[in-house]
Amino acid sequence: LKPFFDQWLRRGGWPKVTGRWSWNAARGTVDVEVRQEVSGSGGFMDLPVEVGIRLPDQVSPEVRGVVHLQGERATASFPVANRPLAVTLDPNEWLIADTHLEEVGGAIGRPNTESAPSNPPPSAHISEH
């Protein structure tokens, strides 16, 4: 628990998590890029950021996986059957963070799965930058 207390209680500031997403119809994926800025001192936080995707037949977003944000930026790709109506960060509001995610028209870029963490969610391909 020491890392948790060091990160959240013993240093000042909080994270601002922003990102962008795009629908890749050719691959049937939602590509997400997530970035963090940290107010105060102490550097980047170690943040598991859930990604929620709302498809046309759903009332609310379904969590499709977690992007483990350990530095400034991480990307992920989530397979989906149809173009989503919405994509959200932290849909269950677990993080103490300001979050914002916007759709972009162009490709975000294919995530580099070779540098993915050893235990990514089964539905996501993740890379950290």
N, C-alpha and C positions, 0 to 999 in steps of 0.2 A: 503494500500500500504506500510505501515511501514515495515512489514516482508520482502517484496520484496526488498526494498531499503537497509535494514539492511544486507540481504543476499548477494546481488549482488554488492552493491556500497560502503558500509561502512566497509567492512572487506576485507582483502587481500586473494589472492588465488583463485583457480578455481577447479572444480571437475574433476576427471578422473573416467569415468564410464566404467567398463569392465564386461564381463559376458560370460556365456556359454549356449549353447542350445542343446537339443537332441530331436529326433523324437521318440515318443512312439507309435509304430504301433498298439499295442494291445488296447490302449485307443483312438487312433486317435487324439493325441495332440502333440503340440510342448511345451516342458517344458523349461523354461528360468530361469536362476539365474543371478541376476544383483548385482554388488558390486560397492561401491564408495570409492575412496580415495580423500582426499582434501589436496591441497597444502596450505601452510600458516596456520594461526590460525583461530579459530572460530568453529571447529567441523564440523560434517556432515551437508550437505545442504539438503533442502527439495526439491526433484526433481521429477517431473512427467516425466517419460521416456517412450516415445512411442516405441512400438515394431512393426516392419514391417515384414511381412511374404510374400515371393514370391513363389507362387505355379507354377507348370510346365506350366500352361496355361496363365501365366501373364508375362508382359514385365517388370514391376517394382513392388517393394514390396507394399503391401496394409497394412495400419495401422490396426492392429487387437485389439489393446487396449493399456492401459497405466499401467505401473508398477510405483506405487507411492513409491519412494525410500526416506525414511525419516531417515534411519540409515545406517549401514554399508552394509546390504544385504537384498534383497527381492527376492521372487520367484513368478512365474506365470505359468499358464498352459492355452494354447489357443487351442480350438478345430479346427481341419482342416481336410479336406477330404482326402488329399494325402500328401506324404512326400514332404516337401518344398525344393526348389532349394537353397534358402537363407533365413536367418533371420537376421535382422539388428536392431540396437538400433538407435533411433532418426532419422528415414529415411528422415524426412523433415528438419532436421538440425535446430531445434528450440533452442536447448540447447547451452550455451556457455560452452562446455566441450570437453575433449578428450574422444572418445568412441571407444570401441573394443569389438566384440562379436565373439566367436569361437564355432564351433560344437564339441561336445564330443561324443564318441561312446557309453558310458554307460548311465544309467539313472541318472538324476539329483536328483531324489527323488520327491515324490508326494507332492506338495505344501499343507500346512496346511490351509485349507479354514476356519477353525474355528476362526482364528485370523485375518481374512481379514478385510480391511477397510469397513466402512458401505456403501460406494457407489462405488464398483468396476465396471469396464466396464462390460456390459452384456456378453461379449464373453470370459472373463478371470476369472480364479480363482487365487487369490493373497494371499500371506502371507508375513509378514515382520519378520525379525530376528534381 
